[in-house]
Structures are given as C-alpha cells and as structure tokens.
C-alpha cells in the first residue's frame, strides 16, 4: 500500500510526520496553534462511528479534526 500524502487519508493506528500545511488565513493559524507544525509526529488514533472527525495524537495532545481540515495537512512517512 502506498503511503498517503494527506492526513485525512492516514489509516487509524498509523503514524506520520507533518510536511507542510496547504491552508491559509485563520485555518492555517488554527492548525499551527494546535501543534500541526512541519516536522511534528502525528498518529491517527480513533475515528468517530461515521468516520468524521478523526482523533489525532500530536505533541502529547489528542486533537479531533474534520476531514476538510485534515486534507489541508501534507504528511510524509515517519522515520523508524
């Protein structure tokens, strides 16, 4: 399976690194304030019963993001 390039496609239980944000304005500022900064390790922890939102573990916190917000976060594979 090919590694996804956006956070919304990351399967529950998998980890990745934030590469960049494709968001602007208040959405970008909000994501940065929540800890989604380039280089941060992120793990998809749990999806709601309907699949949206998804809970992500990042920088010692658990953050729930809607699919549209997670789609603005580009990710790369986490180094072992």
PyMOL Python script that loads the backbone (N, CA, C, O; Angstrom):
from pymol import cmd

cmd.read_pdbstr("""\
ATOM      1  N   UNK A   1       0.839  -1.191   0.000  1.00  0.00           N
ATOM      2  CA  UNK A   1       0.000   0.000   0.000  1.00  0.00           C
ATOM      3  C   UNK A   1       0.874   1.241   0.000  1.00  0.00           C
ATOM      4  O   UNK A   1       1.833   1.336   0.765  1.00  0.00           O
ATOM      5  N   UNK A   2       0.542   2.176  -0.850  1.00  0.00           N
ATOM      6  CA  UNK A   2       1.296   3.422  -0.943  1.00  0.00           C
ATOM      7  C   UNK A   2       0.971   4.318   0.241  1.00  0.00           C
ATOM      8  O   UNK A   2      -0.166   4.357   0.711  1.00  0.00           O
ATOM      9  N   UNK A   3       1.975   5.032   0.715  1.00  0.00           N
ATOM     10  CA  UNK A   3       1.775   5.909   1.857  1.00  0.00           C
ATOM     11  C   UNK A   3       0.959   7.133   1.426  1.00  0.00           C
ATOM     12  O   UNK A   3       1.271   7.746   0.405  1.00  0.00           O
ATOM     13  N   UNK A   4      -0.094   7.503   2.195  1.00  0.00           N
ATOM     14  CA  UNK A   4      -0.928   8.657   1.810  1.00  0.00           C
ATOM     15  C   UNK A   4      -0.140   9.958   1.935  1.00  0.00           C
ATOM     16  O   UNK A   4       0.825  10.040   2.695  1.00  0.00           O
ATOM     17  N   UNK A   5      -0.561  10.968   1.186  1.00  0.00           N
ATOM     18  CA  UNK A   5       0.163  12.238   1.260  1.00  0.00           C
ATOM     19  C   UNK A   5      -0.599  13.329   2.007  1.00  0.00           C
ATOM     20  O   UNK A   5      -0.082  14.433   2.175  1.00  0.00           O
ATOM     21  N   UNK A   6      -1.826  13.038   2.459  1.00  0.00           N
ATOM     22  CA  UNK A   6      -2.555  13.993   3.286  1.00  0.00           C
ATOM     23  C   UNK A   6      -3.060  13.289   4.542  1.00  0.00           C
ATOM     24  O   UNK A   6      -3.297  12.081   4.535  1.00  0.00           O
ATOM     25  N   UNK A   7      -3.220  14.042   5.601  1.00  0.00           N
ATOM     26  CA  UNK A   7      -3.583  13.477   6.896  1.00  0.00           C
ATOM     27  C   UNK A   7      -4.952  12.804   6.880  1.00  0.00           C
ATOM     28  O   UNK A   7      -5.159  11.827   7.599  1.00  0.00           O
ATOM     29  N   UNK A   8      -5.879  13.300   6.086  1.00  0.00           N
ATOM     30  CA  UNK A   8      -7.221  12.703   6.062  1.00  0.00           C
ATOM     31  C   UNK A   8      -7.219  11.268   5.535  1.00  0.00           C
ATOM     32  O   UNK A   8      -8.166  10.525   5.795  1.00  0.00           O
ATOM     33  N   UNK A   9      -6.186  10.862   4.803  1.00  0.00           N
ATOM     34  CA  UNK A   9      -6.100   9.508   4.246  1.00  0.00           C
ATOM     35  C   UNK A   9      -5.267   8.562   5.118  1.00  0.00           C
ATOM     36  O   UNK A   9      -5.113   7.391   4.771  1.00  0.00           O
ATOM     37  N   UNK A  10      -4.736   9.041   6.226  1.00  0.00           N
ATOM     38  CA  UNK A  10      -3.918   8.209   7.113  1.00  0.00           C
ATOM     39  C   UNK A  10      -4.807   7.231   7.872  1.00  0.00           C
ATOM     40  O   UNK A  10      -5.727   7.656   8.571  1.00  0.00           O
ATOM     41  N   UNK A  11      -4.551   5.924   7.750  1.00  0.00           N
ATOM     42  CA  UNK A  11      -5.385   4.940   8.456  1.00  0.00           C
ATOM     43  C   UNK A  11      -5.199   5.017   9.970  1.00  0.00           C
ATOM     44  O   UNK A  11      -4.124   5.372  10.453  1.00  0.00           O
ATOM     45  N   UNK A  12      -6.243   4.685  10.706  1.00  0.00           N
ATOM     46  CA  UNK A  12      -6.182   4.666  12.167  1.00  0.00           C
ATOM     47  C   UNK A  12      -5.097   3.676  12.590  1.00  0.00           C
ATOM     48  O   UNK A  12      -5.021   2.556  12.084  1.00  0.00           O
ATOM     49  N   UNK A  13      -4.265   4.118  13.527  1.00  0.00           N
ATOM     50  CA  UNK A  13      -3.172   3.292  14.019  1.00  0.00           C
ATOM     51  C   UNK A  13      -1.837   3.574  13.360  1.00  0.00           C
ATOM     52  O   UNK A  13      -0.806   3.115  13.852  1.00  0.00           O
ATOM     53  N   UNK A  14      -1.822   4.316  12.261  1.00  0.00           N
ATOM     54  CA  UNK A  14      -0.572   4.641  11.566  1.00  0.00           C
ATOM     55  C   UNK A  14      -0.066   5.997  11.999  1.00  0.00           C
ATOM     56  O   UNK A  14      -0.836   6.865  12.410  1.00  0.00           O
ATOM     57  N   UNK A  15       1.237   6.167  11.900  1.00  0.00           N
ATOM     58  CA  UNK A  15       1.877   7.427  12.242  1.00  0.00           C
ATOM     59  C   UNK A  15       2.524   8.062  11.028  1.00  0.00           C
ATOM     60  O   UNK A  15       2.802   7.390  10.035  1.00  0.00           O
ATOM     61  N   UNK A  16       2.760   9.360  11.114  1.00  0.00           N
ATOM     62  CA  UNK A  16       3.379  10.114  10.022  1.00  0.00           C
ATOM     63  C   UNK A  16       4.041  11.361  10.602  1.00  0.00           C
ATOM     64  O   UNK A  16       3.987  11.600  11.808  1.00  0.00           O
ATOM     65  N   UNK A  17       4.662  12.146   9.735  1.00  0.00           N
ATOM     66  CA  UNK A  17       5.217  13.451  10.094  1.00  0.00           C
ATOM     67  C   UNK A  17       4.541  14.519   9.254  1.00  0.00           C
ATOM     68  O   UNK A  17       4.274  14.322   8.069  1.00  0.00           O
ATOM     69  N   UNK A  18       4.269  15.645   9.882  1.00  0.00           N
ATOM     70  CA  UNK A  18       3.699  16.777   9.152  1.00  0.00           C
ATOM     71  C   UNK A  18       4.781  17.342   8.249  1.00  0.00           C
ATOM     72  O   UNK A  18       5.891  17.631   8.696  1.00  0.00           O
ATOM     73  N   UNK A  19       4.450  17.496   6.979  1.00  0.00           N
ATOM     74  CA  UNK A  19       5.393  18.021   5.998  1.00  0.00           C
ATOM     75  C   UNK A  19       5.147  19.517   5.753  1.00  0.00           C
ATOM     76  O   UNK A  19       6.068  20.331   5.825  1.00  0.00           O
ATOM     77  N   UNK A  20       3.885  19.858   5.462  1.00  0.00           N
ATOM     78  CA  UNK A  20       3.516  21.270   5.249  1.00  0.00           C
ATOM     79  C   UNK A  20       2.009  21.423   5.351  1.00  0.00           C
ATOM     80  O   UNK A  20       1.267  20.441   5.343  1.00  0.00           O
ATOM     81  N   UNK A  21       1.572  22.660   5.448  1.00  0.00           N
ATOM     82  CA  UNK A  21       0.144  22.968   5.513  1.00  0.00           C
ATOM     83  C   UNK A  21      -0.282  23.655   4.217  1.00  0.00           C
ATOM     84  O   UNK A  21       0.343  24.621   3.780  1.00  0.00           O
ATOM     85  N   UNK A  22      -1.341  23.148   3.618  1.00  0.00           N
ATOM     86  CA  UNK A  22      -1.924  23.788   2.433  1.00  0.00           C
ATOM     87  C   UNK A  22      -3.178  24.544   2.856  1.00  0.00           C
ATOM     88  O   UNK A  22      -4.255  24.351   2.291  1.00  0.00           O
ATOM     89  N   UNK A  23      -3.025  25.392   3.842  1.00  0.00           N
ATOM     90  CA  UNK A  23      -4.136  26.187   4.360  1.00  0.00           C
ATOM     91  C   UNK A  23      -3.673  27.636   4.454  1.00  0.00           C
ATOM     92  O   UNK A  23      -2.475  27.917   4.487  1.00  0.00           O
ATOM     93  N   UNK A  24      -4.623  28.535   4.494  1.00  0.00           N
ATOM     94  CA  UNK A  24      -4.293  29.956   4.583  1.00  0.00           C
ATOM     95  C   UNK A  24      -5.179  30.622   5.631  1.00  0.00           C
ATOM     96  O   UNK A  24      -6.193  30.069   6.055  1.00  0.00           O
ATOM     97  N   UNK A  25      -4.780  31.798   6.028  1.00  0.00           N
ATOM     98  CA  UNK A  25      -5.584  32.606   6.928  1.00  0.00           C
ATOM     99  C   UNK A  25      -5.798  31.981   8.293  1.00  0.00           C
ATOM    100  O   UNK A  25      -4.879  31.425   8.894  1.00  0.00           O
ATOM    101  N   UNK A  26      -7.042  32.084   8.773  1.00  0.00           N
ATOM    102  CA  UNK A  26      -7.374  31.601  10.115  1.00  0.00           C
ATOM    103  C   UNK A  26      -7.260  30.084  10.232  1.00  0.00           C
ATOM    104  O   UNK A  26      -6.899  29.578  11.295  1.00  0.00           O
ATOM    105  N   UNK A  27      -7.560  29.349   9.165  1.00  0.00           N
ATOM    106  CA  UNK A  27      -7.430  27.894   9.219  1.00  0.00           C
ATOM    107  C   UNK A  27      -5.966  27.505   9.453  1.00  0.00           C
ATOM    108  O   UNK A  27      -5.683  26.621  10.261  1.00  0.00           O
ATOM    109  N   UNK A  28      -5.041  28.157   8.755  1.00  0.00           N
ATOM    110  CA  UNK A  28      -3.609  27.877   8.921  1.00  0.00           C
ATOM    111  C   UNK A  28      -3.165  28.199  10.344  1.00  0.00           C
ATOM    112  O   UNK A  28      -2.466  27.403  10.971  1.00  0.00           O
ATOM    113  N   UNK A  29      -3.563  29.351  10.852  1.00  0.00           N
ATOM    114  CA  UNK A  29      -3.182  29.751  12.207  1.00  0.00           C
ATOM    115  C   UNK A  29      -3.724  28.768  13.242  1.00  0.00           C
ATOM    116  O   UNK A  29      -3.025  28.415  14.192  1.00  0.00           O
ATOM    117  N   UNK A  30      -4.957  28.330  13.060  1.00  0.00           N
ATOM    118  CA  UNK A  30      -5.568  27.373  13.994  1.00  0.00           C
ATOM    119  C   UNK A  30      -4.807  26.053  14.006  1.00  0.00           C
ATOM    120  O   UNK A  30      -4.517  25.507  15.071  1.00  0.00           O
ATOM    121  N   UNK A  31      -4.481  25.538  12.811  1.00  0.00           N
ATOM    122  CA  UNK A  31      -3.742  24.280  12.733  1.00  0.00           C
ATOM    123  C   UNK A  31      -2.353  24.401  13.369  1.00  0.00           C
ATOM    124  O   UNK A  31      -1.902  23.486  14.059  1.00  0.00           O
ATOM    125  N   UNK A  32      -1.686  25.515  13.140  1.00  0.00           N
ATOM    126  CA  UNK A  32      -0.374  25.738  13.757  1.00  0.00           C
ATOM    127  C   UNK A  32      -0.498  25.823  15.275  1.00  0.00           C
ATOM    128  O   UNK A  32       0.323  25.255  15.996  1.00  0.00           O
ATOM    129  N   UNK A  33      -1.512  26.523  15.765  1.00  0.00           N
ATOM    130  CA  UNK A  33      -1.739  26.640  17.213  1.00  0.00           C
ATOM    131  C   UNK A  33      -2.038  25.288  17.854  1.00  0.00           C
ATOM    132  O   UNK A  33      -1.700  25.064  19.016  1.00  0.00           O
ATOM    133  N   UNK A  34      -2.668  24.389  17.106  1.00  0.00           N
ATOM    134  CA  UNK A  34      -2.982  23.053  17.624  1.00  0.00           C
ATOM    135  C   UNK A  34      -1.768  22.125  17.610  1.00  0.00           C
ATOM    136  O   UNK A  34      -1.838  21.019  18.146  1.00  0.00           O
ATOM    137  N   UNK A  35      -0.655  22.554  17.004  1.00  0.00           N
ATOM    138  CA  UNK A  35       0.573  21.758  17.005  1.00  0.00           C
ATOM    139  C   UNK A  35       0.914  21.098  15.692  1.00  0.00           C
ATOM    140  O   UNK A  35       1.899  20.363  15.621  1.00  0.00           O
ATOM    141  N   UNK A  36       0.133  21.331  14.644  1.00  0.00           N
ATOM    142  CA  UNK A  36       0.417  20.732  13.340  1.00  0.00           C
ATOM    143  C   UNK A  36       1.457  21.578  12.609  1.00  0.00           C
ATOM    144  O   UNK A  36       1.151  22.267  11.636  1.00  0.00           O
ATOM    145  N   UNK A  37       2.682  21.508  13.100  1.00  0.00           N
ATOM    146  CA  UNK A  37       3.804  22.250  12.530  1.00  0.00           C
ATOM    147  C   UNK A  37       4.694  21.282  11.757  1.00  0.00           C
ATOM    148  O   UNK A  37       4.755  20.101  12.097  1.00  0.00           O
ATOM    149  N   UNK A  38       5.382  21.758  10.728  1.00  0.00           N
ATOM    150  CA  UNK A  38       6.264  20.871   9.965  1.00  0.00           C
ATOM    151  C   UNK A  38       7.261  20.152  10.875  1.00  0.00           C
ATOM    152  O   UNK A  38       7.905  20.764  11.727  1.00  0.00           O
ATOM    153  N   UNK A  39       7.369  18.843  10.673  1.00  0.00           N
ATOM    154  CA  UNK A  39       8.278  18.018  11.448  1.00  0.00           C
ATOM    155  C   UNK A  39       7.633  17.324  12.632  1.00  0.00           C
ATOM    156  O   UNK A  39       8.232  16.411  13.200  1.00  0.00           O
ATOM    157  N   UNK A  40       6.432  17.727  13.022  1.00  0.00           N
ATOM    158  CA  UNK A  40       5.763  17.116  14.178  1.00  0.00           C
ATOM    159  C   UNK A  40       5.262  15.721  13.838  1.00  0.00           C
ATOM    160  O   UNK A  40       4.735  15.484  12.751  1.00  0.00           O
ATOM    161  N   UNK A  41       5.435  14.797  14.787  1.00  0.00           N
ATOM    162  CA  UNK A  41       4.928  13.432  14.619  1.00  0.00           C
ATOM    163  C   UNK A  41       3.442  13.411  14.952  1.00  0.00           C
ATOM    164  O   UNK A  41       3.010  14.008  15.938  1.00  0.00           O
ATOM    165  N   UNK A  42       2.666  12.722  14.126  1.00  0.00           N
ATOM    166  CA  UNK A  42       1.215  12.641  14.313  1.00  0.00           C
ATOM    167  C   UNK A  42       0.766  11.199  14.088  1.00  0.00           C
ATOM    168  O   UNK A  42       1.290  10.502  13.219  1.00  0.00           O
ATOM    169  N   UNK A  43      -0.212  10.764  14.882  1.00  0.00           N
ATOM    170  CA  UNK A  43      -0.762   9.413  14.766  1.00  0.00           C
ATOM    171  C   UNK A  43      -2.283   9.497  14.725  1.00  0.00           C
ATOM    172  O   UNK A  43      -2.895  10.207  15.522  1.00  0.00           O
ATOM    173  N   UNK A  44      -2.883   8.772  13.797  1.00  0.00           N
ATOM    174  CA  UNK A  44      -4.349   8.677  13.739  1.00  0.00           C
ATOM    175  C   UNK A  44      -4.774   7.685  14.819  1.00  0.00           C
ATOM    176  O   UNK A  44      -4.441   6.502  14.741  1.00  0.00           O
ATOM    177  N   UNK A  45      -5.506   8.159  15.823  1.00  0.00           N
ATOM    178  CA  UNK A  45      -5.842   7.336  16.979  1.00  0.00           C
ATOM    179  C   UNK A  45      -7.203   6.674  16.885  1.00  0.00           C
ATOM    180  O   UNK A  45      -7.333   5.482  17.166  1.00  0.00           O
ATOM    181  N   UNK A  46      -8.215   7.426  16.497  1.00  0.00           N
ATOM    182  CA  UNK A  46      -9.578   6.894  16.538  1.00  0.00           C
ATOM    183  C   UNK A  46     -10.475   7.707  15.620  1.00  0.00           C
ATOM    184  O   UNK A  46     -10.381   8.933  15.564  1.00  0.00           O
ATOM    185  N   UNK A  47     -11.350   7.007  14.898  1.00  0.00           N
ATOM    186  CA  UNK A  47     -12.332   7.678  14.052  1.00  0.00           C
ATOM    187  C   UNK A  47     -13.696   7.598  14.722  1.00  0.00           C
ATOM    188  O   UNK A  47     -13.985   6.644  15.444  1.00  0.00           O
ATOM    189  N   UNK A  48     -14.524   8.595  14.484  1.00  0.00           N
ATOM    190  CA  UNK A  48     -15.890   8.550  15.004  1.00  0.00           C
ATOM    191  C   UNK A  48     -16.655   7.456  14.253  1.00  0.00           C
ATOM    192  O   UNK A  48     -16.178   6.976  13.224  1.00  0.00           O
ATOM    193  N   UNK A  49     -17.814   7.058  14.738  1.00  0.00           N
ATOM    194  CA  UNK A  49     -18.574   5.997  14.057  1.00  0.00           C
ATOM    195  C   UNK A  49     -18.882   6.311  12.587  1.00  0.00           C
ATOM    196  O   UNK A  49     -19.005   5.391  11.778  1.00  0.00           O
ATOM    197  N   UNK A  50     -19.006   7.562  12.241  1.00  0.00           N
ATOM    198  CA  UNK A  50     -19.292   7.958  10.862  1.00  0.00           C
ATOM    199  C   UNK A  50     -18.032   8.310  10.091  1.00  0.00           C
ATOM    200  O   UNK A  50     -18.112   8.653   8.912  1.00  0.00           O
ATOM    201  N   UNK A  51     -16.857   8.234  10.736  1.00  0.00           N
ATOM    202  CA  UNK A  51     -15.591   8.484  10.064  1.00  0.00           C
ATOM    203  C   UNK A  51     -15.131   9.927  10.075  1.00  0.00           C
ATOM    204  O   UNK A  51     -14.021  10.209   9.624  1.00  0.00           O
ATOM    205  N   UNK A  52     -15.929  10.842  10.564  1.00  0.00           N
ATOM    206  CA  UNK A  52     -15.560  12.261  10.584  1.00  0.00           C
ATOM    207  C   UNK A  52     -16.164  12.887  11.831  1.00  0.00           C
ATOM    208  O   UNK A  52     -17.389  12.868  11.951  1.00  0.00           O
ATOM    209  N   UNK A  53     -15.414  13.431  12.753  1.00  0.00           N
ATOM    210  CA  UNK A  53     -13.976  13.698  12.723  1.00  0.00           C
ATOM    211  C   UNK A  53     -13.138  12.486  13.150  1.00  0.00           C
ATOM    212  O   UNK A  53     -13.661  11.442  13.540  1.00  0.00           O
ATOM    213  N   UNK A  54     -11.822  12.671  13.057  1.00  0.00           N
ATOM    214  CA  UNK A  54     -10.846  11.669  13.478  1.00  0.00           C
ATOM    215  C   UNK A  54      -9.980  12.289  14.564  1.00  0.00           C
ATOM    216  O   UNK A  54      -9.609  13.460  14.474  1.00  0.00           O
ATOM    217  N   UNK A  55      -9.655  11.501  15.597  1.00  0.00           N
ATOM    218  CA  UNK A  55      -8.786  11.962  16.677  1.00  0.00           C
ATOM    219  C   UNK A  55      -7.338  11.646  16.317  1.00  0.00           C
ATOM    220  O   UNK A  55      -7.016  10.521  15.934  1.00  0.00           O
ATOM    221  N   UNK A  56      -6.472  12.646  16.444  1.00  0.00           N
ATOM    222  CA  UNK A  56      -5.044  12.506  16.138  1.00  0.00           C
ATOM    223  C   UNK A  56      -4.238  12.817  17.391  1.00  0.00           C
ATOM    224  O   UNK A  56      -4.557  13.746  18.133  1.00  0.00           O
ATOM    225  N   UNK A  57      -3.198  12.037  17.619  1.00  0.00           N
ATOM    226  CA  UNK A  57      -2.262  12.314  18.696  1.00  0.00           C
ATOM    227  C   UNK A  57      -1.105  13.116  18.134  1.00  0.00           C
ATOM    228  O   UNK A  57      -0.452  12.692  17.181  1.00  0.00           O
ATOM    229  N   UNK A  58      -0.849  14.288  18.731  1.00  0.00           N
ATOM    230  CA  UNK A  58       0.239  15.145  18.274  1.00  0.00           C
ATOM    231  C   UNK A  58       0.775  15.942  19.451  1.00  0.00           C
ATOM    232  O   UNK A  58       0.010  16.571  20.181  1.00  0.00           O
ATOM    233  N   UNK A  59       2.073  15.917  19.632  1.00  0.00           N
ATOM    234  CA  UNK A  59       2.774  16.693  20.660  1.00  0.00           C
ATOM    235  C   UNK A  59       2.164  16.515  22.057  1.00  0.00           C
ATOM    236  O   UNK A  59       2.046  17.478  22.815  1.00  0.00           O
ATOM    237  N   UNK A  60       1.774  15.266  22.393  1.00  0.00           N
ATOM    238  CA  UNK A  60       1.247  14.976  23.719  1.00  0.00           C
ATOM    239  C   UNK A  60      -0.219  15.309  23.926  1.00  0.00           C
ATOM    240  O   UNK A  60      -0.721  15.220  25.046  1.00  0.00           O
ATOM    241  N   UNK A  61      -0.905  15.688  22.871  1.00  0.00           N
ATOM    242  CA  UNK A  61      -2.329  16.029  22.973  1.00  0.00           C
ATOM    243  C   UNK A  61      -3.125  15.181  21.987  1.00  0.00           C
ATOM    244  O   UNK A  61      -2.569  14.625  21.040  1.00  0.00           O
ATOM    245  N   UNK A  62      -4.421  15.088  22.218  1.00  0.00           N
ATOM    246  CA  UNK A  62      -5.327  14.423  21.284  1.00  0.00           C
ATOM    247  C   UNK A  62      -6.230  15.505  20.698  1.00  0.00           C
ATOM    248  O   UNK A  62      -6.946  16.197  21.421  1.00  0.00           O
ATOM    249  N   UNK A  63      -6.181  15.635  19.376  1.00  0.00           N
ATOM    250  CA  UNK A  63      -6.918  16.676  18.665  1.00  0.00           C
ATOM    251  C   UNK A  63      -7.852  16.018  17.657  1.00  0.00           C
ATOM    252  O   UNK A  63      -7.413  15.170  16.879  1.00  0.00           O
ATOM    253  N   UNK A  64      -9.125  16.389  17.655  1.00  0.00           N
ATOM    254  CA  UNK A  64     -10.076  15.891  16.662  1.00  0.00           C
ATOM    255  C   UNK A  64     -10.165  16.893  15.520  1.00  0.00           C
ATOM    256  O   UNK A  64     -10.388  18.083  15.740  1.00  0.00           O
ATOM    257  N   UNK A  65      -9.989  16.404  14.305  1.00  0.00           N
ATOM    258  CA  UNK A  65     -10.072  17.254  13.119  1.00  0.00           C
ATOM    259  C   UNK A  65     -11.115  16.721  12.154  1.00  0.00           C
ATOM    260  O   UNK A  65     -11.260  15.510  11.985  1.00  0.00           O
ATOM    261  N   UNK A  66     -11.836  17.629  11.526  1.00  0.00           N
ATOM    262  CA  UNK A  66     -12.743  17.250  10.450  1.00  0.00           C
ATOM    263  C   UNK A  66     -11.914  16.872   9.234  1.00  0.00           C
ATOM    264  O   UNK A  66     -10.752  17.260   9.112  1.00  0.00           O
ATOM    265  N   UNK A  67     -12.520  16.119   8.349  1.00  0.00           N
ATOM    266  CA  UNK A  67     -11.827  15.648   7.159  1.00  0.00           C
ATOM    267  C   UNK A  67     -11.313  16.809   6.307  1.00  0.00           C
ATOM    268  O   UNK A  67     -10.206  16.737   5.774  1.00  0.00           O
ATOM    269  N   UNK A  68     -12.093  17.864   6.172  1.00  0.00           N
ATOM    270  CA  UNK A  68     -11.671  19.000   5.346  1.00  0.00           C
ATOM    271  C   UNK A  68     -10.448  19.698   5.924  1.00  0.00           C
ATOM    272  O   UNK A  68      -9.616  20.193   5.165  1.00  0.00           O
ATOM    273  N   UNK A  69     -10.315  19.752   7.250  1.00  0.00           N
ATOM    274  CA  UNK A  69      -9.124  20.338   7.864  1.00  0.00           C
ATOM    275  C   UNK A  69      -7.918  19.407   7.724  1.00  0.00           C
ATOM    276  O   UNK A  69      -6.808  19.860   7.442  1.00  0.00           O
ATOM    277  N   UNK A  70      -8.139  18.110   7.921  1.00  0.00           N
ATOM    278  CA  UNK A  70      -7.052  17.136   7.808  1.00  0.00           C
ATOM    279  C   UNK A  70      -6.526  17.056   6.370  1.00  0.00           C
ATOM    280  O   UNK A  70      -5.351  16.751   6.163  1.00  0.00           O
ATOM    281  N   UNK A  71      -7.373  17.324   5.384  1.00  0.00           N
ATOM    282  CA  UNK A  71      -6.955  17.285   3.984  1.00  0.00           C
ATOM    283  C   UNK A  71      -5.975  18.403   3.648  1.00  0.00           C
ATOM    284  O   UNK A  71      -5.271  18.321   2.641  1.00  0.00           O
ATOM    285  N   UNK A  72      -5.917  19.439   4.466  1.00  0.00           N
ATOM    286  CA  UNK A  72      -5.004  20.560   4.230  1.00  0.00           C
ATOM    287  C   UNK A  72      -3.619  20.311   4.819  1.00  0.00           C
ATOM    288  O   UNK A  72      -2.738  21.163   4.702  1.00  0.00           O
ATOM    289  N   UNK A  73      -3.414  19.150   5.454  1.00  0.00           N
ATOM    290  CA  UNK A  73      -2.131  18.842   6.087  1.00  0.00           C
ATOM    291  C   UNK A  73      -1.425  17.768   5.265  1.00  0.00           C
ATOM    292  O   UNK A  73      -1.899  16.635   5.174  1.00  0.00           O
ATOM    293  N   UNK A  74      -0.294  18.128   4.670  1.00  0.00           N
ATOM    294  CA  UNK A  74       0.515  17.183   3.905  1.00  0.00           C
ATOM    295  C   UNK A  74       1.429  16.442   4.865  1.00  0.00           C
ATOM    296  O   UNK A  74       1.993  17.036   5.784  1.00  0.00           O
ATOM    297  N   UNK A  75       1.573  15.128   4.645  1.00  0.00           N
ATOM    298  CA  UNK A  75       2.365  14.299   5.553  1.00  0.00           C
ATOM    299  C   UNK A  75       3.395  13.483   4.776  1.00  0.00           C
ATOM    300  O   UNK A  75       3.272  13.276   3.569  1.00  0.00           O
ATOM    301  N   UNK A  76       4.419  13.025   5.510  1.00  0.00           N
ATOM    302  CA  UNK A  76       5.411  12.111   4.966  1.00  0.00           C
ATOM    303  C   UNK A  76       5.540  10.951   5.942  1.00  0.00           C
ATOM    304  O   UNK A  76       5.094  11.038   7.086  1.00  0.00           O
ATOM    305  N   UNK A  77       6.147   9.875   5.486  1.00  0.00           N
ATOM    306  CA  UNK A  77       6.341   8.710   6.340  1.00  0.00           C
ATOM    307  C   UNK A  77       7.273   9.052   7.487  1.00  0.00           C
ATOM    308  O   UNK A  77       8.269   9.755   7.317  1.00  0.00           O
ATOM    309  N   UNK A  78       6.928   8.539   8.656  1.00  0.00           N
ATOM    310  CA  UNK A  78       7.751   8.737   9.848  1.00  0.00           C
ATOM    311  C   UNK A  78       8.962   7.813   9.758  1.00  0.00           C
ATOM    312  O   UNK A  78       8.823   6.633   9.438  1.00  0.00           O
ATOM    313  N   UNK A  79      10.150   8.351  10.041  1.00  0.00           N
ATOM    314  CA  UNK A  79      11.352   7.527  10.035  1.00  0.00           C
ATOM    315  C   UNK A  79      11.319   6.573  11.217  1.00  0.00           C
ATOM    316  O   UNK A  79      10.845   6.926  12.296  1.00  0.00           O
ATOM    317  N   UNK A  80      11.821   5.372  11.010  1.00  0.00           N
ATOM    318  CA  UNK A  80      11.832   4.366  12.082  1.00  0.00           C
ATOM    319  C   UNK A  80      12.892   4.671  13.107  1.00  0.00           C
ATOM    320  O   UNK A  80      13.043   3.929  14.078  1.00  0.00           O
TER     321      UNK A  80
END
""", "prot")
cmd.dss("prot")
cmd.show_as("cartoon", "prot")
cmd.util.cbc("prot")
cmd.orient("prot")
